[in-house]
Amino acid sequence: MLILWLERQLRRHSKYPKPGTRNPTITLRVADLADPKSIRTRELTPPPILLNQ
C-alpha cells in the first residue's frame, strides 16, 4: 500500500516551457523506508558546479 501511495505522489506531468521562459525549479527528496512507521525524508542539493547555472 505504501508503494502505491508513493507512485501516485511521484506522477507529475510537466510540459516543456515555451521558448524564452525559465525552466521549472524542482526539489528532489529521498525517503528512508527501512522503518515504515518512521519514514524520514531528506532533500538533496545539487552539486556546487550546477548551482550557478
mmCIF file of the N, C-alpha and C atoms, coordinates in Angstrom:
data_MODEL
# 
_entry.id   MODEL 
# 
loop_
_atom_site.group_PDB 
_atom_site.id 
_atom_site.type_symbol 
_atom_site.label_atom_id 
_atom_site.label_alt_id 
_atom_site.label_comp_id 
_atom_site.label_asym_id 
_atom_site.label_entity_id 
_atom_site.label_seq_id 
_atom_site.pdbx_PDB_ins_code 
_atom_site.Cartn_x 
_atom_site.Cartn_y 
_atom_site.Cartn_z 
_atom_site.occupancy 
_atom_site.B_iso_or_equiv 
_atom_site.pdbx_formal_charge 
_atom_site.auth_seq_id 
_atom_site.auth_comp_id 
_atom_site.auth_asym_id 
_atom_site.auth_atom_id 
_atom_site.pdbx_PDB_model_num 
ATOM 1   N N  . MET A 1 1  ? 0.824  -1.187 0.000   1.00 0.00 ? 1  MET A N  1 
ATOM 2   C CA . MET A 1 1  ? 0.000  0.000  0.000   1.00 0.00 ? 1  MET A CA 1 
ATOM 3   C C  . MET A 1 1  ? 0.873  1.259  0.000   1.00 0.00 ? 1  MET A C  1 
ATOM 4   N N  . LEU A 1 2  ? 1.965  1.237  0.720   1.00 0.00 ? 2  LEU A N  1 
ATOM 5   C CA . LEU A 1 2  ? 2.863  2.390  0.756   1.00 0.00 ? 2  LEU A CA 1 
ATOM 6   C C  . LEU A 1 2  ? 3.423  2.679  -0.629  1.00 0.00 ? 2  LEU A C  1 
ATOM 7   N N  . ILE A 1 3  ? 3.771  1.630  -1.350  1.00 0.00 ? 3  ILE A N  1 
ATOM 8   C CA . ILE A 1 3  ? 4.337  1.813  -2.688  1.00 0.00 ? 3  ILE A CA 1 
ATOM 9   C C  . ILE A 1 3  ? 3.318  2.470  -3.612  1.00 0.00 ? 3  ILE A C  1 
ATOM 10  N N  . LEU A 1 4  ? 2.066  2.058  -3.537  1.00 0.00 ? 4  LEU A N  1 
ATOM 11  C CA . LEU A 1 4  ? 1.038  2.673  -4.373  1.00 0.00 ? 4  LEU A CA 1 
ATOM 12  C C  . LEU A 1 4  ? 0.887  4.151  -4.041  1.00 0.00 ? 4  LEU A C  1 
ATOM 13  N N  . TRP A 1 5  ? 0.938  4.488  -2.765  1.00 0.00 ? 5  TRP A N  1 
ATOM 14  C CA . TRP A 1 5  ? 0.835  5.894  -2.365  1.00 0.00 ? 5  TRP A CA 1 
ATOM 15  C C  . TRP A 1 5  ? 1.999  6.684  -2.945  1.00 0.00 ? 5  TRP A C  1 
ATOM 16  N N  . LEU A 1 6  ? 3.211  6.124  -2.850  1.00 0.00 ? 6  LEU A N  1 
ATOM 17  C CA . LEU A 1 6  ? 4.374  6.826  -3.375  1.00 0.00 ? 6  LEU A CA 1 
ATOM 18  C C  . LEU A 1 6  ? 4.290  6.978  -4.884  1.00 0.00 ? 6  LEU A C  1 
ATOM 19  N N  . GLU A 1 7  ? 3.814  5.952  -5.575  1.00 0.00 ? 7  GLU A N  1 
ATOM 20  C CA . GLU A 1 7  ? 3.692  6.043  -7.028  1.00 0.00 ? 7  GLU A CA 1 
ATOM 21  C C  . GLU A 1 7  ? 2.757  7.181  -7.419  1.00 0.00 ? 7  GLU A C  1 
ATOM 22  N N  . ARG A 1 8  ? 1.660  7.334  -6.710  1.00 0.00 ? 8  ARG A N  1 
ATOM 23  C CA . ARG A 1 8  ? 0.728  8.415  -7.031  1.00 0.00 ? 8  ARG A CA 1 
ATOM 24  C C  . ARG A 1 8  ? 1.359  9.776  -6.764  1.00 0.00 ? 8  ARG A C  1 
ATOM 25  N N  . GLN A 1 9  ? 2.173  9.857  -5.727  1.00 0.00 ? 9  GLN A N  1 
ATOM 26  C CA . GLN A 1 9  ? 2.805  11.127 -5.390  1.00 0.00 ? 9  GLN A CA 1 
ATOM 27  C C  . GLN A 1 9  ? 3.858  11.529 -6.416  1.00 0.00 ? 9  GLN A C  1 
ATOM 28  N N  . LEU A 1 10 ? 4.497  10.557 -7.040  1.00 0.00 ? 10 LEU A N  1 
ATOM 29  C CA . LEU A 1 10 ? 5.594  10.859 -7.948  1.00 0.00 ? 10 LEU A CA 1 
ATOM 30  C C  . LEU A 1 10 ? 5.140  11.129 -9.369  1.00 0.00 ? 10 LEU A C  1 
ATOM 31  N N  . ARG A 1 11 ? 3.910  10.853 -9.686  1.00 0.00 ? 11 ARG A N  1 
ATOM 32  C CA . ARG A 1 11 ? 3.435  11.052 -11.051 1.00 0.00 ? 11 ARG A CA 1 
ATOM 33  C C  . ARG A 1 11 ? 2.979  12.484 -11.252 1.00 0.00 ? 11 ARG A C  1 
ATOM 34  N N  . ARG A 1 12 ? 3.874  13.265 -11.786 1.00 0.00 ? 12 ARG A N  1 
ATOM 35  C CA . ARG A 1 12 ? 3.531  14.657 -12.097 1.00 0.00 ? 12 ARG A CA 1 
ATOM 36  C C  . ARG A 1 12 ? 3.975  14.931 -13.517 1.00 0.00 ? 12 ARG A C  1 
ATOM 37  N N  . HIS A 1 13 ? 3.083  15.458 -14.298 1.00 0.00 ? 13 HIS A N  1 
ATOM 38  C CA . HIS A 1 13 ? 3.403  15.763 -15.683 1.00 0.00 ? 13 HIS A CA 1 
ATOM 39  C C  . HIS A 1 13 ? 3.656  17.256 -15.816 1.00 0.00 ? 13 HIS A C  1 
ATOM 40  N N  . SER A 1 14 ? 4.668  17.583 -16.568 1.00 0.00 ? 14 SER A N  1 
ATOM 41  C CA . SER A 1 14 ? 5.006  18.984 -16.779 1.00 0.00 ? 14 SER A CA 1 
ATOM 42  C C  . SER A 1 14 ? 5.344  19.179 -18.246 1.00 0.00 ? 14 SER A C  1 
ATOM 43  N N  . LYS A 1 15 ? 4.703  20.157 -18.865 1.00 0.00 ? 15 LYS A N  1 
ATOM 44  C CA . LYS A 1 15 ? 5.012  20.461 -20.258 1.00 0.00 ? 15 LYS A CA 1 
ATOM 45  C C  . LYS A 1 15 ? 6.314  21.246 -20.308 1.00 0.00 ? 15 LYS A C  1 
ATOM 46  N N  . TYR A 1 16 ? 6.982  21.134 -21.428 1.00 0.00 ? 16 TYR A N  1 
ATOM 47  C CA . TYR A 1 16 ? 8.200  21.921 -21.602 1.00 0.00 ? 16 TYR A CA 1 
ATOM 48  C C  . TYR A 1 16 ? 7.839  23.402 -21.595 1.00 0.00 ? 16 TYR A C  1 
ATOM 49  N N  . PRO A 1 17 ? 8.713  24.238 -21.012 1.00 0.00 ? 17 PRO A N  1 
ATOM 50  C CA . PRO A 1 17 ? 8.423  25.675 -21.038 1.00 0.00 ? 17 PRO A CA 1 
ATOM 51  C C  . PRO A 1 17 ? 8.528  26.227 -22.458 1.00 0.00 ? 17 PRO A C  1 
ATOM 52  N N  . LYS A 1 18 ? 7.812  27.288 -22.692 1.00 0.00 ? 18 LYS A N  1 
ATOM 53  C CA . LYS A 1 18 ? 7.863  27.939 -24.006 1.00 0.00 ? 18 LYS A CA 1 
ATOM 54  C C  . LYS A 1 18 ? 9.217  28.615 -24.181 1.00 0.00 ? 18 LYS A C  1 
ATOM 55  N N  . PRO A 1 19 ? 9.666  28.786 -25.425 1.00 0.00 ? 19 PRO A N  1 
ATOM 56  C CA . PRO A 1 19 ? 10.955 29.453 -25.656 1.00 0.00 ? 19 PRO A CA 1 
ATOM 57  C C  . PRO A 1 19 ? 10.992 30.827 -24.981 1.00 0.00 ? 19 PRO A C  1 
ATOM 58  N N  . GLY A 1 20 ? 12.113 31.124 -24.349 1.00 0.00 ? 20 GLY A N  1 
ATOM 59  C CA . GLY A 1 20 ? 12.281 32.414 -23.687 1.00 0.00 ? 20 GLY A CA 1 
ATOM 60  C C  . GLY A 1 20 ? 11.824 32.431 -22.239 1.00 0.00 ? 20 GLY A C  1 
ATOM 61  N N  . THR A 1 21 ? 11.191 31.358 -21.762 1.00 0.00 ? 21 THR A N  1 
ATOM 62  C CA . THR A 1 21 ? 10.773 31.314 -20.358 1.00 0.00 ? 21 THR A CA 1 
ATOM 63  C C  . THR A 1 21 ? 11.749 30.451 -19.567 1.00 0.00 ? 21 THR A C  1 
ATOM 64  N N  . ARG A 1 22 ? 11.737 30.630 -18.265 1.00 0.00 ? 22 ARG A N  1 
ATOM 65  C CA . ARG A 1 22 ? 12.649 29.878 -17.396 1.00 0.00 ? 22 ARG A CA 1 
ATOM 66  C C  . ARG A 1 22 ? 12.205 28.431 -17.258 1.00 0.00 ? 22 ARG A C  1 
ATOM 67  N N  . ASN A 1 23 ? 13.167 27.552 -17.053 1.00 0.00 ? 23 ASN A N  1 
ATOM 68  C CA . ASN A 1 23 ? 12.854 26.161 -16.748 1.00 0.00 ? 23 ASN A CA 1 
ATOM 69  C C  . ASN A 1 23 ? 12.287 26.084 -15.336 1.00 0.00 ? 23 ASN A C  1 
ATOM 70  N N  . PRO A 1 24 ? 11.432 25.108 -15.065 1.00 0.00 ? 24 PRO A N  1 
ATOM 71  C CA . PRO A 1 24 ? 10.875 24.984 -13.719 1.00 0.00 ? 24 PRO A CA 1 
ATOM 72  C C  . PRO A 1 24 ? 11.962 24.638 -12.696 1.00 0.00 ? 24 PRO A C  1 
ATOM 73  N N  . THR A 1 25 ? 11.755 25.082 -11.480 1.00 0.00 ? 25 THR A N  1 
ATOM 74  C CA . THR A 1 25 ? 12.650 24.747 -10.377 1.00 0.00 ? 25 THR A CA 1 
ATOM 75  C C  . THR A 1 25 ? 12.014 23.609 -9.598  1.00 0.00 ? 25 THR A C  1 
ATOM 76  N N  . ILE A 1 26 ? 12.811 22.605 -9.256  1.00 0.00 ? 26 ILE A N  1 
ATOM 77  C CA . ILE A 1 26 ? 12.276 21.451 -8.537  1.00 0.00 ? 26 ILE A CA 1 
ATOM 78  C C  . ILE A 1 26 ? 13.107 21.182 -7.293  1.00 0.00 ? 26 ILE A C  1 
ATOM 79  N N  . THR A 1 27 ? 12.581 20.345 -6.420  1.00 0.00 ? 27 THR A N  1 
ATOM 80  C CA . THR A 1 27 ? 13.356 19.815 -5.304  1.00 0.00 ? 27 THR A CA 1 
ATOM 81  C C  . THR A 1 27 ? 13.313 18.300 -5.415  1.00 0.00 ? 27 THR A C  1 
ATOM 82  N N  . LEU A 1 28 ? 14.388 17.671 -5.011  1.00 0.00 ? 28 LEU A N  1 
ATOM 83  C CA . LEU A 1 28 ? 14.482 16.216 -5.056  1.00 0.00 ? 28 LEU A CA 1 
ATOM 84  C C  . LEU A 1 28 ? 14.681 15.716 -3.639  1.00 0.00 ? 28 LEU A C  1 
ATOM 85  N N  . ARG A 1 29 ? 13.852 14.767 -3.242  1.00 0.00 ? 29 ARG A N  1 
ATOM 86  C CA . ARG A 1 29 ? 13.938 14.218 -1.888  1.00 0.00 ? 29 ARG A CA 1 
ATOM 87  C C  . ARG A 1 29 ? 14.080 12.709 -1.950  1.00 0.00 ? 29 ARG A C  1 
ATOM 88  N N  . VAL A 1 30 ? 14.751 12.157 -0.949  1.00 0.00 ? 30 VAL A N  1 
ATOM 89  C CA . VAL A 1 30 ? 14.872 10.712 -0.810  1.00 0.00 ? 30 VAL A CA 1 
ATOM 90  C C  . VAL A 1 30 ? 14.211 10.315 0.494   1.00 0.00 ? 30 VAL A C  1 
ATOM 91  N N  . ALA A 1 31 ? 13.593 9.151  0.496   1.00 0.00 ? 31 ALA A N  1 
ATOM 92  C CA . ALA A 1 31 ? 12.919 8.663  1.693   1.00 0.00 ? 31 ALA A CA 1 
ATOM 93  C C  . ALA A 1 31 ? 13.605 7.398  2.180   1.00 0.00 ? 31 ALA A C  1 
ATOM 94  N N  . ASP A 1 32 ? 13.860 7.336  3.481   1.00 0.00 ? 32 ASP A N  1 
ATOM 95  C CA . ASP A 1 32 ? 14.417 6.144  4.111   1.00 0.00 ? 32 ASP A CA 1 
ATOM 96  C C  . ASP A 1 32 ? 13.238 5.282  4.545   1.00 0.00 ? 32 ASP A C  1 
ATOM 97  N N  . LEU A 1 33 ? 13.051 4.154  3.863   1.00 0.00 ? 33 LEU A N  1 
ATOM 98  C CA . LEU A 1 33 ? 11.898 3.293  4.113   1.00 0.00 ? 33 LEU A CA 1 
ATOM 99  C C  . LEU A 1 33 ? 12.243 2.092  4.976   1.00 0.00 ? 33 LEU A C  1 
ATOM 100 N N  . ALA A 1 34 ? 13.390 2.109  5.637   1.00 0.00 ? 34 ALA A N  1 
ATOM 101 C CA . ALA A 1 34 ? 13.804 0.979  6.466   1.00 0.00 ? 34 ALA A CA 1 
ATOM 102 C C  . ALA A 1 34 ? 12.793 0.714  7.584   1.00 0.00 ? 34 ALA A C  1 
ATOM 103 N N  . ASP A 1 35 ? 12.227 1.766  8.158   1.00 0.00 ? 35 ASP A N  1 
ATOM 104 C CA . ASP A 1 35 ? 11.219 1.622  9.215   1.00 0.00 ? 35 ASP A CA 1 
ATOM 105 C C  . ASP A 1 35 ? 9.933  2.291  8.735   1.00 0.00 ? 35 ASP A C  1 
ATOM 106 N N  . PRO A 1 36 ? 8.960  1.504  8.240   1.00 0.00 ? 36 PRO A N  1 
ATOM 107 C CA . PRO A 1 36 ? 7.734  2.094  7.684   1.00 0.00 ? 36 PRO A CA 1 
ATOM 108 C C  . PRO A 1 36 ? 6.943  2.957  8.672   1.00 0.00 ? 36 PRO A C  1 
ATOM 109 N N  . LYS A 1 37 ? 7.166  2.764  9.964   1.00 0.00 ? 37 LYS A N  1 
ATOM 110 C CA . LYS A 1 37 ? 6.438  3.558  10.959  1.00 0.00 ? 37 LYS A CA 1 
ATOM 111 C C  . LYS A 1 37 ? 7.093  4.917  11.185  1.00 0.00 ? 37 LYS A C  1 
ATOM 112 N N  . SER A 1 38 ? 8.309  5.065  10.706  1.00 0.00 ? 38 SER A N  1 
ATOM 113 C CA . SER A 1 38 ? 9.027  6.324  10.894  1.00 0.00 ? 38 SER A CA 1 
ATOM 114 C C  . SER A 1 38 ? 9.817  6.644  9.625   1.00 0.00 ? 38 SER A C  1 
ATOM 115 N N  . ILE A 1 39 ? 9.113  7.031  8.582   1.00 0.00 ? 39 ILE A N  1 
ATOM 116 C CA . ILE A 1 39 ? 9.755  7.328  7.303   1.00 0.00 ? 39 ILE A CA 1 
ATOM 117 C C  . ILE A 1 39 ? 10.376 8.716  7.376   1.00 0.00 ? 39 ILE A C  1 
ATOM 118 N N  . ARG A 1 40 ? 11.671 8.760  7.109   1.00 0.00 ? 40 ARG A N  1 
ATOM 119 C CA . ARG A 1 40 ? 12.384 10.036 7.133   1.00 0.00 ? 40 ARG A CA 1 
ATOM 120 C C  . ARG A 1 40 ? 12.735 10.434 5.709   1.00 0.00 ? 40 ARG A C  1 
ATOM 121 N N  . THR A 1 41 ? 12.584 11.721 5.417   1.00 0.00 ? 41 THR A N  1 
ATOM 122 C CA . THR A 1 41 ? 12.948 12.221 4.091   1.00 0.00 ? 41 THR A CA 1 
ATOM 123 C C  . THR A 1 41 ? 14.080 13.230 4.226   1.00 0.00 ? 41 THR A C  1 
ATOM 124 N N  . ARG A 1 42 ? 14.830 13.347 3.150   1.00 0.00 ? 42 ARG A N  1 
ATOM 125 C CA . ARG A 1 42 ? 15.936 14.297 3.122   1.00 0.00 ? 42 ARG A CA 1 
ATOM 126 C C  . ARG A 1 42 ? 15.969 14.946 1.750   1.00 0.00 ? 42 ARG A C  1 
ATOM 127 N N  . GLU A 1 43 ? 16.129 16.247 1.729   1.00 0.00 ? 43 GLU A N  1 
ATOM 128 C CA . GLU A 1 43 ? 16.213 16.966 0.462   1.00 0.00 ? 43 GLU A CA 1 
ATOM 129 C C  . GLU A 1 43 ? 17.643 16.907 -0.062  1.00 0.00 ? 43 GLU A C  1 
ATOM 130 N N  . LEU A 1 44 ? 17.775 16.543 -1.330  1.00 0.00 ? 44 LEU A N  1 
ATOM 131 C CA . LEU A 1 44 ? 19.093 16.500 -1.959  1.00 0.00 ? 44 LEU A CA 1 
ATOM 132 C C  . LEU A 1 44 ? 19.378 17.852 -2.591  1.00 0.00 ? 44 LEU A C  1 
ATOM 133 N N  . THR A 1 45 ? 20.611 18.264 -2.489  1.00 0.00 ? 45 THR A N  1 
ATOM 134 C CA . THR A 1 45 ? 21.008 19.536 -3.094  1.00 0.00 ? 45 THR A CA 1 
ATOM 135 C C  . THR A 1 45 ? 21.878 19.259 -4.318  1.00 0.00 ? 45 THR A C  1 
ATOM 136 N N  . PRO A 1 46 ? 21.840 20.139 -5.291  1.00 0.00 ? 46 PRO A N  1 
ATOM 137 C CA . PRO A 1 46 ? 22.660 19.929 -6.487  1.00 0.00 ? 46 PRO A CA 1 
ATOM 138 C C  . PRO A 1 46 ? 24.146 20.093 -6.163  1.00 0.00 ? 46 PRO A C  1 
ATOM 139 N N  . PRO A 1 47 ? 24.999 19.462 -6.958  1.00 0.00 ? 47 PRO A N  1 
ATOM 140 C CA . PRO A 1 47 ? 26.434 19.652 -6.747  1.00 0.00 ? 47 PRO A CA 1 
ATOM 141 C C  . PRO A 1 47 ? 26.815 21.112 -7.004  1.00 0.00 ? 47 PRO A C  1 
ATOM 142 N N  . PRO A 1 48 ? 27.855 21.592 -6.344  1.00 0.00 ? 48 PRO A N  1 
ATOM 143 C CA . PRO A 1 48 ? 28.250 23.008 -6.471  1.00 0.00 ? 48 PRO A CA 1 
ATOM 144 C C  . PRO A 1 48 ? 28.429 23.480 -7.913  1.00 0.00 ? 48 PRO A C  1 
ATOM 145 N N  . ILE A 1 49 ? 28.898 22.616 -8.790  1.00 0.00 ? 49 ILE A N  1 
ATOM 146 C CA . ILE A 1 49 ? 29.138 23.030 -10.176 1.00 0.00 ? 49 ILE A CA 1 
ATOM 147 C C  . ILE A 1 49 ? 27.840 23.433 -10.890 1.00 0.00 ? 49 ILE A C  1 
ATOM 148 N N  . LEU A 1 50 ? 26.704 22.930 -10.419 1.00 0.00 ? 50 LEU A N  1 
ATOM 149 C CA . LEU A 1 50 ? 25.418 23.237 -11.056 1.00 0.00 ? 50 LEU A CA 1 
ATOM 150 C C  . LEU A 1 50 ? 24.667 24.391 -10.406 1.00 0.00 ? 50 LEU A C  1 
ATOM 151 N N  . LEU A 1 51 ? 25.112 24.867 -9.267  1.00 0.00 ? 51 LEU A N  1 
ATOM 152 C CA . LEU A 1 51 ? 24.362 25.881 -8.526  1.00 0.00 ? 51 LEU A CA 1 
ATOM 153 C C  . LEU A 1 51 ? 24.219 27.205 -9.259  1.00 0.00 ? 51 LEU A C  1 
ATOM 154 N N  . ASN A 1 52 ? 25.175 27.601 -10.055 1.00 0.00 ? 52 ASN A N  1 
ATOM 155 C CA . ASN A 1 52 ? 25.118 28.910 -10.712 1.00 0.00 ? 52 ASN A CA 1 
ATOM 156 C C  . ASN A 1 52 ? 24.675 28.844 -12.160 1.00 0.00 ? 52 ASN A C  1 
ATOM 157 N N  . GLN A 1 53 ? 24.047 27.777 -12.555 1.00 0.00 ? 53 GLN A N  1 
ATOM 158 C CA . GLN A 1 53 ? 23.614 27.658 -13.955 1.00 0.00 ? 53 GLN A CA 1 
ATOM 159 C C  . GLN A 1 53 ? 22.200 28.127 -14.119 1.00 0.00 ? 53 GLN A C  1 
# 
